[in-house]
Amino acid sequence: MLTFKDIQDQVLLLWDSPGETGNFLTIVKNAINDSHAERCNAQRWSFMLWEDVLTFTTVSGTLNYRLHPLFHRFHRVYNTTDTHKMVEVPPREYYEAPETKFHFHMVEPSPVAADLASAGTLSMVSNSASDTTPTLILRLIDNDTASGLVGTGEISETLTANGTSTVTTAASTSKILSVTKGGTWVGTMTLRDADGNILLTLSPTEYGKVYPQIRLLKDPEQADTIEYRFYRRPRILSADYDIPDIPYPFSRILIWDTLLLLASYDEAKEPGMWVEQRRQWDKKLADNYLEGQALGGRVRQVRDVTMR
């Protein structure tokens, strides 16, 4: 098993800086995370495929639907009610696409887990009486209630926590653009709409969330069950004993990825051996996780050896 600390130590040793504890160690940690994210996102790796099949139910008149917050890209999407696959339409083909309830495209992520039931104020509360100074910063679309206009402009409002007492926004809103916590929180923050529906919960160490969204190209007009599987976002390595998403021993490729990333900032380094090591581990990783390994498994690509 290779931990975050093991990778740090290997990189520092090969960089001739063993035992480094200063700024360069921070640079190395950041470079490892950059390499980890780039490598995990490079292919549709089987080890990044979320194990559960998730579902949501469509509602007549509703086009936008939230996905799991760790969603990165789809594996498959299927309408189980009509036993019909869902088809993603790229934005550039939107106007030429057939507008059916089986067609969708990706739209901007949402900072909250649910849409507002109706325009109105928002309220937040902590479950800890110690939270009396941290803040919640909201970017909202303002409603000019005096004139009856809806969505008149973007505003920002900062709420200061008042322990377990509810704090309410001064502004009325129809859409939340962003939610960010400020300061140090002790308890879990809950954000609700004017009807009391929970829009978002954040633990003390969470400062915001992002929910990817899809938008159907046509009103579903009924309650259909949509199931999907997805490849998740890579985790951020922070604690010394965090384990990379890439399985061992192939996680050793992060050592060489990180060294080559660092070498791009230091012309004095000779990365020839590092390039070769990365090439070898890259091939091993692809051979193990891009093709079926079980007997009778299907390969990802078949090369026609009769072609010249």
N, C-alpha and C positions, 0 to 999 in steps of 0.2 A: 504494500500500500504506500502511496506517495502523498504526503500532506503538503499543504501550502508552505509550511516551514521547511520541509525537505527540498522543495523546488527552490525556495529562496537560498538555502545553503549551497545547493549545487551550482546555481547561477553565480553566486558570489565567489565560490571556489574557482570556477572556471574563468572568472573575470579577474582573478588574482586579488580579490578583496575579501578573504574569509574573515568572519567576525565583525563585519561592518554593521554599525548601529546608527549611523547618522542619516543625513539627507539621501545618500545614495541607496540606502536600504528602502526608504520610502519610494524612490524612483523604481527600484527593482520590483517592489510589491505592485505598484501601479502597472508596470510593464507586464507582469505575470497576468494580472486581471485583463489587460487589453488583449494579450495573446489568447487567454482562455475564452474570452467572448468571441474573438475573431474565429478561432478554431471551431468552437461549438456551433457557430452560425454558418460555417462554410458549406456544410452539406446537410442533407436530411438524415442525420445520424439516428440509428435505432435507439441509442441510449438517451436521446433527447425527446423521444416520443412519449407523451403523457400516457400513463397506463390505463386510465379510466376513459370510458365513453361518456361524454357529457351531453346534456339535452337542454333545450329551452322550448317553450310553447309560444307560437305566434298568436297575435291578437288582432282582430279585425280593426283596421285603421291605424295600426302601428307598423312602421317600416324599420326603425332602428332597434337593434338587439345587442346587448352586452355579451362579451365573451369572458372567459376566465382571465384574471389579471396577469397570469404567467404566460398567456398565449404569445407565441412568436409567429408561427405560420401554420396553415392548415395541413393536416394529413388527408382528411376527407370530411365532407359535409353531406348529409343525407336527410331527405324528408321521409320519415318512416310512415307517416299517415298515408301518403300517396305512393309510397315505395318508389321514389324518384330522386335521383341525385341532384344536388344543388350545384349550380354552375357560377363560378366567379367571373365577373366581367371587368376587364381592366378599364380604368377611367377613359382612356383614349377611344375605346370602342362603345362607350355608353350609349351614344345617340344612334348607333346602328344595331344595338343588341335587341333581341326580342324581349319585350317587357312582360315576363311571366313571373309568378311567385317563386319560381325555381331559380331565378337569376338574382345575383346580389353583387355588390362591390364593397370594398373596405372604405370606411370614412374615419374622420378624426376620432381619436380615443376620448373617453369621458373620464373626468376626475372622480365621478361618483358612480355607485353601483346601480342606481335607478334614476329614471327621469322624475321631475317634479310632477306630482299629481295635478297641481294647478299653480298658477302664479301666486306668489305671496312671500312672506318673510321666511327666514331660516333660523333655526335655533341650534345651539350646541351646548353640550354638558360633558363634564368629566365624571368618572366614577371614583375620583379621589378628592378628598377635601383639601389636600395639599396643593392642588393646582389652582393657584390664585394669581399668578403672574404670567404664565405662558400665553401665547396668542394663537389665533387662527386667522390666516389671511385669505380672503375670498375675492376672486375676480368674478363679477356678475354682469349679466345683461339687465340694465335697469328698466323698471316699468314706471312711466310717468303717470301715476294714478290720478293726479289732478286733471290731466287732459284726457285720460282714458286711453293713451297710447301705450302699446306694448312693445318692448324691445327697442327702446329709444337710444341706447348707448351703453358703452362699457364703463363700469365703475369698479372701484376697489374698496373693500370694507374690512377693517381689522377688529376682531372680537377678542376681548381679554377674558380668560377663564375665571370663573367665580366658584371654584370648588365643585360641589355637587348641585349647585344652583344653575338653572338654565339661563343662557344669555342669548338674546334675539337680535337679529340684524335690524338696522333702521330702514334699509331699503327693501322694496318688494322686487322680486326677480322672477323671470320666466326661464332662465337658463344659467347654469353654473359653468364658468369657463375654467377655473382652477381653484384648488384647495391646498393650502400649504400651512404647516404648523411652524410656529416660531418659539424659541426658548426651549427649556427643558421640561418635559411632561413627566408626571409620576403615574397617572392613571390613563385609562382608555378614553379617547374622545369619541363622542357620537354626534353626528350631524343629522338633523331631521328637517323635513319640510313643514309648511304651515299646518298640514293635516296630521302631523305626528309620525309620518312614515320615515323609517330609517333610510338615509341616503348613503351614509358612509360611516365606518368605524375605523379608527386608527389606534394601534397599540402605542405605548410610550415611545418606542424606537422607530415607529413609522411616521414619516413626515408628509406623506401623500401617496396616492395610488393612481394607477392608470388602467382603465378598462378598455381594451380594444372593442371596436364595434363593427358590425356589418349592417348594410342597408339593403333591404329588398327593393327590387325595381318595380314591384307592383304590390298593391294591398293584398295580403293573404286572404282576407275576407272570412277566415274561419280559424279555429284553433288547430294548427298543425304541430306535430312534434318534430323538431329538428335535432338530430344527433350529430355530434362532431368529435373528432379527435385532432390533436394538435401537437406540434413540436413546441416545447416550452423555451422560455428565455433562460440563458445560462445564469447560474447563481454568481454572486459576488463573493470572492474569497476574502475573508477578513481575519478570522481567528487562526492562530498558528496551525491548529489541527483540523482545519477545514479540508475536505476531500474534493478535488476537482470533479467536474461532471464527466470528464473523459476517463474511462475505466483504466485501471492499472493492468499491465505495464505501459500501455500506450500513452498514459498521461505524461510519460517522460518526454514526449514531443514538446511539451510546454517549456522545458529547459532550453531547448534549441530555438524555439520560437522567440523566447524572451531574450536570449543572447543576441540573436540576429536583429531584433528590434532595438536593443540597446546599442549594437554596433553601428547602426545607421547614424548615430550621433557621435561616434568616435572613430575617426578615420585611421587611427593608429592600430586598431584591432584587425587581425587577419581571420576572417570568419569562414575560411574554406572548409575546415573540418566540421564546423557547426552546420554549414549548408548540407553537407553530405549526411550527417546524423539526422537532420530534420527530414531529408528526402527519404531515408530508409524508414523512419518511424511513420512518416506520412503514408507510405505504401502499406505498411503493416496495419495501420489504423483503418485505411480504406478497405483492405482485403477482409478484415474481420467484421466491419460494421456497415458496409455498403452492399455486400452480397450475402445471400442466404448461405448459412454454414451447415445446416442440417442435411442429412442424406435426402436426396430428391428435391432439395430446395431450388427455387428458380433464381437464376442470376439476374443482375440488374441490366446487363447489356450483353448481347451475343454478337460476336464478330464473325462475319462471313469470311472464312479462310479461303474461299474460292475466288474472292475478289482480288484483282491485281491492279 
